[in-house]
Amino acid sequence: MKYPKPLQQGSTIAITAFSSGIEKKHDARFRVVRDNLESRGFNVVVGKCLYGQNKHVSAPAQKRADELMSFLMDDEIDAIYPPWGGQLAIELLPLIDFAKLQAVRPKWILG
């Protein structure tokens, strides 16, 4: 098992909804979280799937998987956080290229 380095000031956290997304009415709550992370010295990257919400998922499975893979493959990203949960992320497992992930630096994933 490979463990990522601990997060520290200057680490980059990507936020994407690989399950349920954020509805615009909850954007103010997300901004509080984002501002808090940035005030603690983290860089925050927001994915394009974050704000989608249709039938309890942020986007079609392939689009969510593509964004997740792009963050997993990006060595500038240190951690990947969803806005909450991750129950429907199970749909992404068949779409993830695990062979490609063997060569990338490990990163923290919450969900």
N, CA, C and O atoms as CSV, one atom per row, in Angstrom:
chain,resi,resn,atom,element,x,y,z
A,1,MET,N,N,0.837,-1.166,0.000
A,1,MET,CA,C,0.000,0.000,0.000
A,1,MET,C,C,0.887,1.235,0.000
A,1,MET,O,O,1.870,1.306,0.737
A,2,LYS,N,N,0.533,2.203,-0.830
A,2,LYS,CA,C,1.243,3.481,-0.879
A,2,LYS,C,C,0.393,4.525,-0.157
A,2,LYS,O,O,-0.809,4.645,-0.398
A,3,TYR,N,N,1.036,5.273,0.726
A,3,TYR,CA,C,0.337,6.330,1.434
A,3,TYR,C,C,0.796,7.684,0.917
A,3,TYR,O,O,1.988,7.899,0.697
A,4,PRO,N,N,-0.152,8.599,0.721
A,4,PRO,CA,C,0.232,9.956,0.307
A,4,PRO,C,C,0.927,10.692,1.442
A,4,PRO,O,O,0.825,10.315,2.609
A,5,LYS,N,N,1.633,11.748,1.070
A,5,LYS,CA,C,2.245,12.614,2.071
A,5,LYS,C,C,1.133,13.348,2.829
A,5,LYS,O,O,0.066,13.601,2.269
A,6,PRO,N,N,1.374,13.687,4.084
A,6,PRO,CA,C,0.387,14.480,4.821
A,6,PRO,C,C,0.160,15.825,4.143
A,6,PRO,O,O,1.077,16.394,3.552
A,7,LEU,N,N,-1.049,16.318,4.231
A,7,LEU,CA,C,-1.348,17.641,3.679
A,7,LEU,C,C,-0.715,18.701,4.563
A,7,LEU,O,O,-0.606,18.540,5.779
A,8,GLN,N,N,-0.303,19.781,3.928
A,8,GLN,CA,C,0.297,20.906,4.646
A,8,GLN,C,C,-0.037,22.184,3.898
A,8,GLN,O,O,-0.602,22.138,2.805
A,9,GLN,N,N,0.305,23.313,4.477
A,9,GLN,CA,C,0.061,24.576,3.787
A,9,GLN,C,C,0.710,24.504,2.412
A,9,GLN,O,O,1.849,24.058,2.270
A,10,GLY,N,N,-0.023,24.945,1.413
A,10,GLY,CA,C,0.462,24.887,0.041
A,10,GLY,C,C,-0.008,23.653,-0.715
A,10,GLY,O,O,0.109,23.603,-1.939
A,11,SER,N,N,-0.545,22.641,0.002
A,11,SER,CA,C,-1.097,21.460,-0.677
A,11,SER,C,C,-2.319,21.866,-1.487
A,11,SER,O,O,-3.013,22.825,-1.149
A,12,THR,N,N,-2.573,21.127,-2.555
A,12,THR,CA,C,-3.716,21.423,-3.421
A,12,THR,C,C,-4.793,20.375,-3.236
A,12,THR,O,O,-4.540,19.173,-3.323
A,13,ILE,N,N,-6.003,20.853,-2.978
A,13,ILE,CA,C,-7.168,19.998,-2.792
A,13,ILE,C,C,-8.114,20.240,-3.957
A,13,ILE,O,O,-8.544,21.369,-4.194
A,14,ALA,N,N,-8.436,19.177,-4.684
A,14,ALA,CA,C,-9.425,19.261,-5.760
A,14,ALA,C,C,-10.781,18.855,-5.188
A,14,ALA,O,O,-10.891,17.863,-4.468
A,15,ILE,N,N,-11.787,19.618,-5.511
A,15,ILE,CA,C,-13.132,19.305,-5.032
A,15,ILE,C,C,-13.998,18.998,-6.247
A,15,ILE,O,O,-14.185,19.840,-7.125
A,16,THR,N,N,-14.521,17.772,-6.278
A,16,THR,CA,C,-15.387,17.333,-7.363
A,16,THR,C,C,-16.479,16.452,-6.788
A,16,THR,O,O,-16.289,15.790,-5.769
A,17,ALA,N,N,-17.601,16.452,-7.439
A,17,ALA,CA,C,-18.726,15.632,-6.994
A,17,ALA,C,C,-18.740,14.351,-7.807
A,17,ALA,O,O,-19.346,14.300,-8.878
A,18,PHE,N,N,-18.076,13.314,-7.307
A,18,PHE,CA,C,-18.108,12.053,-8.027
A,18,PHE,C,C,-19.339,11.253,-7.657
A,18,PHE,O,O,-19.475,10.098,-8.060
A,19,SER,N,N,-20.235,11.853,-6.895
A,19,SER,CA,C,-21.545,11.299,-6.571
A,19,SER,C,C,-22.538,12.457,-6.691
A,19,SER,O,O,-22.769,12.957,-7.792
A,20,SER,N,N,-23.118,12.882,-5.591
A,20,SER,CA,C,-24.072,13.994,-5.615
A,20,SER,C,C,-23.354,15.329,-5.692
A,20,SER,O,O,-22.301,15.522,-5.084
A,21,GLY,N,N,-23.937,16.245,-6.448
A,21,GLY,CA,C,-23.366,17.575,-6.594
A,21,GLY,C,C,-24.016,18.582,-5.665
A,21,GLY,O,O,-24.855,18.235,-4.834
A,22,ILE,N,N,-23.619,19.820,-5.818
A,22,ILE,CA,C,-24.155,20.918,-5.015
A,22,ILE,C,C,-25.193,21.670,-5.840
A,22,ILE,O,O,-24.933,22.065,-6.977
A,23,GLU,N,N,-26.344,21.857,-5.268
A,23,GLU,CA,C,-27.336,22.718,-5.906
A,23,GLU,C,C,-26.932,24.164,-5.638
A,23,GLU,O,O,-26.338,24.471,-4.604
A,24,LYS,N,N,-27.258,25.042,-6.571
A,24,LYS,CA,C,-26.865,26.455,-6.439
A,24,LYS,C,C,-27.324,27.061,-5.118
A,24,LYS,O,O,-26.660,27.952,-4.587
A,25,LYS,N,N,-28.458,26.590,-4.574
A,25,LYS,CA,C,-28.952,27.155,-3.321
A,25,LYS,C,C,-28.027,26.851,-2.143
A,25,LYS,O,O,-28.123,27.510,-1.107
A,26,HIS,N,N,-27.135,25.871,-2.277
A,26,HIS,CA,C,-26.193,25.526,-1.222
A,26,HIS,C,C,-24.795,26.108,-1.473
A,26,HIS,O,O,-23.847,25.785,-0.757
A,27,ASP,N,N,-24.679,26.948,-2.470
A,27,ASP,CA,C,-23.370,27.506,-2.822
A,27,ASP,C,C,-22.761,28.320,-1.684
A,27,ASP,O,O,-21.545,28.291,-1.498
A,28,ALA,N,N,-23.565,29.035,-0.928
A,28,ALA,CA,C,-23.031,29.856,0.168
A,28,ALA,C,C,-22.341,28.979,1.206
A,28,ALA,O,O,-21.297,29.355,1.739
A,29,ARG,N,N,-22.908,27.831,1.493
A,29,ARG,CA,C,-22.296,26.917,2.465
A,29,ARG,C,C,-20.967,26.387,1.933
A,29,ARG,O,O,-19.995,26.271,2.678
A,30,PHE,N,N,-20.931,26.067,0.635
A,30,PHE,CA,C,-19.685,25.594,0.040
A,30,PHE,C,C,-18.617,26.683,0.076
A,30,PHE,O,O,-17.452,26.397,0.353
A,31,ARG,N,N,-19.002,27.927,-0.201
A,31,ARG,CA,C,-18.033,29.029,-0.171
A,31,ARG,C,C,-17.397,29.175,1.213
A,31,ARG,O,O,-16.218,29.514,1.317
A,32,VAL,N,N,-18.165,28.923,2.276
A,32,VAL,CA,C,-17.610,28.983,3.632
A,32,VAL,C,C,-16.526,27.923,3.790
A,32,VAL,O,O,-15.462,28.201,4.343
A,33,VAL,N,N,-16.788,26.719,3.311
A,33,VAL,CA,C,-15.813,25.632,3.401
A,33,VAL,C,C,-14.576,25.962,2.571
A,33,VAL,O,O,-13.447,25.798,3.033
A,34,ARG,N,N,-14.797,26.427,1.343
A,34,ARG,CA,C,-13.671,26.768,0.469
A,34,ARG,C,C,-12.820,27.878,1.085
A,34,ARG,O,O,-11.592,27.788,1.111
A,35,ASP,N,N,-13.480,28.916,1.575
A,35,ASP,CA,C,-12.749,30.025,2.208
A,35,ASP,C,C,-11.949,29.533,3.405
A,35,ASP,O,O,-10.825,29.985,3.622
A,36,ASN,N,N,-12.508,28.619,4.180
A,36,ASN,CA,C,-11.805,28.077,5.343
A,36,ASN,C,C,-10.556,27.309,4.911
A,36,ASN,O,O,-9.488,27.486,5.498
A,37,LEU,N,N,-10.681,26.458,3.893
A,37,LEU,CA,C,-9.516,25.725,3.396
A,37,LEU,C,C,-8.433,26.685,2.899
A,37,LEU,O,O,-7.252,26.508,3.196
A,38,GLU,N,N,-8.845,27.695,2.146
A,38,GLU,CA,C,-7.876,28.647,1.607
A,38,GLU,C,C,-7.240,29.476,2.722
A,38,GLU,O,O,-6.057,29.808,2.640
A,39,SER,N,N,-8.002,29.814,3.758
A,39,SER,CA,C,-7.435,30.594,4.869
A,39,SER,C,C,-6.413,29.775,5.656
A,39,SER,O,O,-5.577,30.342,6.360
A,40,ARG,N,N,-6.472,28.462,5.544
A,40,ARG,CA,C,-5.511,27.574,6.214
A,40,ARG,C,C,-4.296,27.271,5.330
A,40,ARG,O,O,-3.430,26.475,5.692
A,41,GLY,N,N,-4.252,27.925,4.164
A,41,GLY,CA,C,-3.086,27.808,3.300
A,41,GLY,C,C,-3.170,26.747,2.223
A,41,GLY,O,O,-2.167,26.452,1.573
A,42,PHE,N,N,-4.345,26.164,2.018
A,42,PHE,CA,C,-4.503,25.169,0.958
A,42,PHE,C,C,-4.910,25.844,-0.344
A,42,PHE,O,O,-5.627,26.844,-0.339
A,43,ASN,N,N,-4.451,25.295,-1.447
A,43,ASN,CA,C,-4.925,25.711,-2.764
A,43,ASN,C,C,-6.144,24.846,-3.078
A,43,ASN,O,O,-6.132,23.642,-2.821
A,44,VAL,N,N,-7.177,25.440,-3.621
A,44,VAL,CA,C,-8.403,24.712,-3.913
A,44,VAL,C,C,-8.692,24.786,-5.408
A,44,VAL,O,O,-8.710,25.866,-5.999
A,45,VAL,N,N,-8.916,23.620,-6.005
A,45,VAL,CA,C,-9.313,23.505,-7.403
A,45,VAL,C,C,-10.727,22.944,-7.415
A,45,VAL,O,O,-10.994,21.912,-6.798
A,46,VAL,N,N,-11.628,23.614,-8.109
A,46,VAL,CA,C,-13.017,23.177,-8.150
A,46,VAL,C,C,-13.310,22.522,-9.495
A,46,VAL,O,O,-13.080,23.120,-10.547
A,47,GLY,N,N,-13.813,21.303,-9.457
A,47,GLY,CA,C,-14.134,20.569,-10.665
A,47,GLY,C,C,-15.409,21.050,-11.328
A,47,GLY,O,O,-16.244,21.698,-10.696
A,48,LYS,N,N,-15.554,20.736,-12.588
A,48,LYS,CA,C,-16.733,21.144,-13.358
A,48,LYS,C,C,-17.988,20.373,-12.959
A,48,LYS,O,O,-19.102,20.851,-13.176
A,49,CYS,N,N,-17.818,19.188,-12.380
A,49,CYS,CA,C,-18.979,18.389,-11.971
A,49,CYS,C,C,-19.572,18.831,-10.636
A,49,CYS,O,O,-20.625,18.328,-10.243
A,50,LEU,N,N,-18.938,19.740,-9.944
A,50,LEU,CA,C,-19.358,20.082,-8.595
A,50,LEU,C,C,-20.791,20.586,-8.511
A,50,LEU,O,O,-21.524,20.199,-7.601
A,51,TYR,N,N,-21.200,21.428,-9.429
A,51,TYR,CA,C,-22.497,22.075,-9.307
A,51,TYR,C,C,-23.642,21.371,-10.028
A,51,TYR,O,O,-24.767,21.872,-10.008
A,52,GLY,N,N,-23.401,20.257,-10.646
A,52,GLY,CA,C,-24.504,19.541,-11.269
A,52,GLY,C,C,-25.328,18.794,-10.245
A,52,GLY,O,O,-24.816,18.401,-9.196
A,53,GLN,N,N,-26.599,18.595,-10.540
A,53,GLN,CA,C,-27.455,17.797,-9.663
A,53,GLN,C,C,-28.676,17.369,-10.477
A,53,GLN,O,O,-29.590,18.158,-10.716
A,54,ASN,N,N,-28.668,16.098,-10.897
A,54,ASN,CA,C,-29.775,15.547,-11.670
A,54,ASN,C,C,-29.972,14.094,-11.245
A,54,ASN,O,O,-29.076,13.268,-11.417
A,55,LYS,N,N,-31.116,13.791,-10.704
A,55,LYS,CA,C,-31.415,12.432,-10.224
A,55,LYS,C,C,-30.363,11.952,-9.230
A,55,LYS,O,O,-29.886,10.821,-9.313
A,56,HIS,N,N,-30.014,12.813,-8.305
A,56,HIS,CA,C,-29.104,12.514,-7.192
A,56,HIS,C,C,-27.638,12.360,-7.579
A,56,HIS,O,O,-26.843,11.929,-6.745
A,57,VAL,N,N,-27.249,12.691,-8.799
A,57,VAL,CA,C,-25.837,12.680,-9.171
A,57,VAL,C,C,-25.483,14.004,-9.828
A,57,VAL,O,O,-26.350,14.715,-10.336
A,58,SER,N,N,-24.204,14.319,-9.810
A,58,SER,CA,C,-23.748,15.608,-10.325
A,58,SER,C,C,-23.680,15.659,-11.845
A,58,SER,O,O,-23.833,16.727,-12.437
A,59,ALA,N,N,-23.451,14.514,-12.480
A,59,ALA,CA,C,-23.286,14.451,-13.941
A,59,ALA,C,C,-23.372,12.975,-14.345
A,59,ALA,O,O,-23.398,12.096,-13.484
A,60,PRO,N,N,-23.417,12.707,-15.646
A,60,PRO,CA,C,-23.383,11.304,-16.075
A,60,PRO,C,C,-22.113,10.611,-15.563
A,60,PRO,O,O,-21.085,11.258,-15.362
A,61,ALA,N,N,-22.193,9.321,-15.359
A,61,ALA,CA,C,-21.087,8.548,-14.777
A,61,ALA,C,C,-19.774,8.762,-15.526
A,61,ALA,O,O,-18.734,8.941,-14.893
A,62,GLN,N,N,-19.797,8.748,-16.852
A,62,GLN,CA,C,-18.558,8.897,-17.616
A,62,GLN,C,C,-17.913,10.254,-17.382
A,62,GLN,O,O,-16.690,10.350,-17.279
A,63,LYS,N,N,-18.710,11.285,-17.298
A,63,LYS,CA,C,-18.174,12.630,-17.054
A,63,LYS,C,C,-17.568,12.717,-15.654
A,63,LYS,O,O,-16.504,13.310,-15.477
A,64,ARG,N,N,-18.236,12.130,-14.657
A,64,ARG,CA,C,-17.701,12.132,-13.290
A,64,ARG,C,C,-16.412,11.328,-13.226
A,64,ARG,O,O,-15.453,11.733,-12.569
A,65,ALA,N,N,-16.389,10.187,-13.911
A,65,ALA,CA,C,-15.181,9.346,-13.923
A,65,ALA,C,C,-14.024,10.055,-14.618
A,65,ALA,O,O,-12.884,9.982,-14.159
A,66,ASP,N,N,-14.312,10.738,-15.721
A,66,ASP,CA,C,-13.256,11.458,-16.441
A,66,ASP,C,C,-12.645,12.554,-15.562
A,66,ASP,O,O,-11.426,12.718,-15.522
A,67,GLU,N,N,-13.494,13.296,-14.863
A,67,GLU,CA,C,-12.966,14.358,-13.998
A,67,GLU,C,C,-12.175,13.761,-12.839
A,67,GLU,O,O,-11.101,14.260,-12.503
A,68,LEU,N,N,-12.689,12.706,-12.230
A,68,LEU,CA,C,-11.951,12.056,-11.154
A,68,LEU,C,C,-10.602,11.542,-11.642
A,68,LEU,O,O,-9.586,11.737,-10.975
A,69,MET,N,N,-10.584,10.887,-12.803
A,69,MET,CA,C,-9.318,10.387,-13.364
A,69,MET,C,C,-8.350,11.534,-13.638
A,69,MET,O,O,-7.152,11.402,-13.388
A,70,SER,N,N,-8.853,12.651,-14.145
A,70,SER,CA,C,-7.954,13.770,-14.438
A,70,SER,C,C,-7.312,14.289,-13.151
A,70,SER,O,O,-6.134,14.645,-13.156
A,71,PHE,N,N,-8.063,14.339,-12.055
A,71,PHE,CA,C,-7.493,14.767,-10.778
A,71,PHE,C,C,-6.536,13.716,-10.226
A,71,PHE,O,O,-5.499,14.061,-9.659
A,72,LEU,N,N,-6.874,12.442,-10.385
A,72,LEU,CA,C,-5.990,11.377,-9.911
A,72,LEU,C,C,-4.665,11.368,-10.667
A,72,LEU,O,O,-3.622,11.072,-10.083
A,73,MET,N,N,-4.695,11.686,-11.949
A,73,MET,CA,C,-3.492,11.668,-12.786
A,73,MET,C,C,-2.639,12.922,-12.625
A,73,MET,O,O,-1.472,12.922,-13.016
A,74,ASP,N,N,-3.192,13.981,-12.061
A,74,ASP,CA,C,-2.509,15.263,-11.936
A,74,ASP,C,C,-1.634,15.267,-10.676
A,74,ASP,O,O,-2.153,15.282,-9.560
A,75,ASP,N,N,-0.320,15.254,-10.855
A,75,ASP,CA,C,0.589,15.232,-9.707
A,75,ASP,C,C,0.624,16.550,-8.933
A,75,ASP,O,O,1.257,16.624,-7.880
A,76,GLU,N,N,-0.030,17.571,-9.427
A,76,GLU,CA,C,-0.139,18.823,-8.675
A,76,GLU,C,C,-1.250,18.744,-7.626
A,76,GLU,O,O,-1.294,19.567,-6.712
A,77,ILE,N,N,-2.135,17.774,-7.747
A,77,ILE,CA,C,-3.241,17.585,-6.810
A,77,ILE,C,C,-2.762,16.667,-5.689
A,77,ILE,O,O,-2.181,15.613,-5.946
A,78,ASP,N,N,-3.009,17.077,-4.442
A,78,ASP,CA,C,-2.586,16.293,-3.279
A,78,ASP,C,C,-3.739,15.529,-2.627
A,78,ASP,O,O,-3.516,14.517,-1.963
A,79,ALA,N,N,-4.964,16.008,-2.814
A,79,ALA,CA,C,-6.128,15.361,-2.212
A,79,ALA,C,C,-7.356,15.670,-3.062
A,79,ALA,O,O,-7.411,16.686,-3.755
A,80,ILE,N,N,-8.340,14.773,-2.996
A,80,ILE,CA,C,-9.594,14.960,-3.724
A,80,ILE,C,C,-10.729,14.817,-2.720
A,80,ILE,O,O,-10.869,13.787,-2.061
A,81,TYR,N,N,-11.528,15.860,-2.617
A,81,TYR,CA,C,-12.660,15.868,-1.682
A,81,TYR,C,C,-13.957,15.993,-2.467
A,81,TYR,O,O,-14.031,16.781,-3.409
A,82,PRO,N,N,-14.973,15.237,-2.101
A,82,PRO,CA,C,-16.305,15.490,-2.632
A,82,PRO,C,C,-17.008,16.502,-1.724
A,82,PRO,O,O,-16.568,16.716,-0.594
A,83,PRO,N,N,-18.080,17.122,-2.191
A,83,PRO,CA,C,-18.785,18.058,-1.315
A,83,PRO,C,C,-19.454,17.334,-0.153
A,83,PRO,O,O,-19.646,17.918,0.914
A,84,TRP,N,N,-19.806,16.082,-0.348
A,84,TRP,CA,C,-20.367,15.236,0.705
A,84,TRP,C,C,-20.500,13.819,0.176
A,84,TRP,O,O,-20.473,13.588,-1.033
A,85,GLY,N,N,-20.639,12.905,1.066
A,85,GLY,CA,C,-20.942,11.512,0.739
A,85,GLY,C,C,-20.069,10.875,-0.317
A,85,GLY,O,O,-18.851,11.055,-0.335
A,86,GLY,N,N,-20.693,10.149,-1.172
A,86,GLY,CA,C,-19.998,9.423,-2.219
A,86,GLY,C,C,-20.687,8.106,-2.516
A,86,GLY,O,O,-20.120,7.236,-3.177
A,87,GLN,N,N,-21.909,7.961,-2.028
A,87,GLN,CA,C,-22.641,6.709,-2.156
A,87,GLN,C,C,-22.758,6.231,-3.603
A,87,GLN,O,O,-22.662,5.033,-3.866
A,88,LEU,N,N,-22.959,7.140,-4.524
A,88,LEU,CA,C,-23.147,6.747,-5.923
A,88,LEU,C,C,-21.844,6.708,-6.713
A,88,LEU,O,O,-21.860,6.478,-7.922
A,89,ALA,N,N,-20.729,6.929,-6.047
A,89,ALA,CA,C,-19.433,6.834,-6.713
A,89,ALA,C,C,-19.134,5.400,-7.146
A,89,ALA,O,O,-18.257,5.184,-7.982
A,90,ILE,N,N,-19.837,4.432,-6.601
A,90,ILE,CA,C,-19.643,3.029,-6.974
A,90,ILE,C,C,-19.844,2.840,-8.483
A,90,ILE,O,O,-19.256,1.940,-9.083
A,91,GLU,N,N,-20.665,3.682,-9.082
A,91,GLU,CA,C,-20.901,3.603,-10.532
A,91,GLU,C,C,-19.632,3.877,-11.338
A,91,GLU,O,O,-19.539,3.483,-12.501
A,92,LEU,N,N,-18.674,4.535,-10.739
A,92,LEU,CA,C,-17.467,4.936,-11.457
A,92,LEU,C,C,-16.408,3.828,-11.521
A,92,LEU,O,O,-15.535,3.862,-12.388
A,93,LEU,N,N,-16.477,2.872,-10.634
A,93,LEU,CA,C,-15.423,1.856,-10.566
A,93,LEU,C,C,-15.125,1.179,-11.905
A,93,LEU,O,O,-13.950,1.032,-12.243
A,94,PRO,N,N,-16.123,0.761,-12.683
A,94,PRO,CA,C,-15.792,0.130,-13.968
A,94,PRO,C,C,-15.182,1.103,-14.981
A,94,PRO,O,O,-14.632,0.671,-15.994
A,95,LEU,N,N,-15.273,2.402,-14.719
A,95,LEU,CA,C,-14.796,3.416,-15.660
A,95,LEU,C,C,-13.403,3.947,-15.316
A,95,LEU,O,O,-12.837,4.734,-16.074
A,96,ILE,N,N,-12.859,3.530,-14.197
A,96,ILE,CA,C,-11.548,3.995,-13.747
A,96,ILE,C,C,-10.465,3.111,-14.362
A,96,ILE,O,O,-10.577,1.885,-14.356
A,97,ASP,N,N,-9.423,3.737,-14.888
A,97,ASP,CA,C,-8.304,2.998,-15.476
A,97,ASP,C,C,-7.251,2.769,-14.379
A,97,ASP,O,O,-6.342,3.577,-14.190
A,98,PHE,N,N,-7.400,1.656,-13.671
A,98,PHE,CA,C,-6.519,1.369,-12.544
A,98,PHE,C,C,-5.075,1.121,-12.979
A,98,PHE,O,O,-4.149,1.373,-12.208
A,99,ALA,N,N,-4.876,0.640,-14.185
A,99,ALA,CA,C,-3.503,0.426,-14.679
A,99,ALA,C,C,-2.751,1.751,-14.761
A,99,ALA,O,O,-1.576,1.821,-14.401
A,100,LYS,N,N,-3.423,2.804,-15.232
A,100,LYS,CA,C,-2.785,4.123,-15.310
A,100,LYS,C,C,-2.429,4.657,-13.926
A,100,LYS,O,O,-1.439,5.370,-13.766
A,101,LEU,N,N,-3.226,4.315,-12.944
A,101,LEU,CA,C,-3.007,4.848,-11.598
A,101,LEU,C,C,-1.775,4.262,-10.927
A,101,LEU,O,O,-1.302,4.808,-9.930
A,102,GLN,N,N,-1.248,3.164,-11.453
A,102,GLN,CA,C,-0.047,2.554,-10.876
A,102,GLN,C,C,1.154,3.490,-10.957
A,102,GLN,O,O,2.065,3.399,-10.135
A,103,ALA,N,N,1.163,4.382,-11.933
A,103,ALA,CA,C,2.338,5.233,-12.168
A,103,ALA,C,C,2.241,6.628,-11.552
A,103,ALA,O,O,3.187,7.411,-11.648
A,104,VAL,N,N,1.117,6.947,-10.925
A,104,VAL,CA,C,0.962,8.300,-10.394
A,104,VAL,C,C,1.228,8.341,-8.891
A,104,VAL,O,O,1.159,7.332,-8.189
A,105,ARG,N,N,1.532,9.536,-8.439
A,105,ARG,CA,C,1.757,9.762,-7.006
A,105,ARG,C,C,0.434,9.566,-6.270
A,105,ARG,O,O,-0.595,10.076,-6.714
A,106,PRO,N,N,0.441,8.835,-5.151
A,106,PRO,CA,C,-0.816,8.629,-4.414
A,106,PRO,C,C,-1.332,9.932,-3.830
A,106,PRO,O,O,-0.560,10.845,-3.539
A,107,LYS,N,N,-2.634,10.008,-3.663
A,107,LYS,CA,C,-3.252,11.184,-3.063
A,107,LYS,C,C,-4.420,10.762,-2.180
A,107,LYS,O,O,-4.990,9.683,-2.345
A,108,TRP,N,N,-4.756,11.623,-1.254
A,108,TRP,CA,C,-5.869,11.364,-0.355
A,108,TRP,C,C,-7.193,11.539,-1.086
A,108,TRP,O,O,-7.347,12.467,-1.879
A,109,ILE,N,N,-8.139,10.659,-0.825
A,109,ILE,CA,C,-9.492,10.778,-1.377
A,109,ILE,C,C,-10.472,10.585,-0.237
A,109,ILE,O,O,-10.392,9.602,0.499
A,110,LEU,N,N,-11.385,11.509,-0.092
A,110,LEU,CA,C,-12.455,11.387,0.887
A,110,LEU,C,C,-13.736,11.021,0.165
A,110,LEU,O,O,-13.849,11.205,-1.047
A,111,GLY,N,N,-14.674,10.517,0.888
A,111,GLY,CA,C,-15.963,10.206,0.266
A,111,GLY,C,C,-16.753,9.242,1.079
A,111,GLY,O,O,-17.864,8.876,0.695
